[in-house]
Amino acid sequence: MTLDELLKQYENGPELLKTAIATVRNDQLDLIPVLGKWSIRQVVCHIADFEPVYTDRMKRVLVEDNPTMFGGDPDVFAAGLHYEKRHVQDELELISVVRRQMAVILRNTDVEDFQRTGVHSEAGPLTLETLLERTTRHIPHHVTFITAKIAAMR
């Protein structure tokens, strides 16, 4: 996949998520149709919490010399950040805004800078390109689970 194709997929992520939940009613957002898995609201909040984290990692790789990047436990975030009280539309808006801002930065980044690296506390050295690939896959990964939850609610 070319860098331009990757960036297009990155930019399309928020719309993919919005489309996936477009038919979900408010009273379905907190249902747990697949035992042991998060609700749709929890998934959307998780994505919204980690978009700024992923963006921060990419920005640091762009401007710092081999920065250290820390992991985060999604379950710890979910337990402490009041997912049940958060509004899905606000979360979707945050995801869109963060991706739009980062897309402008990435589209104006020299191609060789996509090979700059940072060191992740769990995954080790990662290039900007690898960070972008992982971030780009995050929403489609969760859309698969959202689709399964919607099917289980029918």
Buried (B, 14 or more C-beta within 10 A) or exposed (E): EEBEEBBEBBBBBBEEBBEBBEEBEEEBBEBEBBEEEBBBBBBBBBBBBBBBBBBBBBBBBBEEEEBEBEEEEBEEBBEEBEBEEBEBEEBBBBBBEBBEEBBEEBEEBEEEEBEBBBEBEEEEEBBBBBBBBBBBEBBBEBBEBBEEBBEEEE
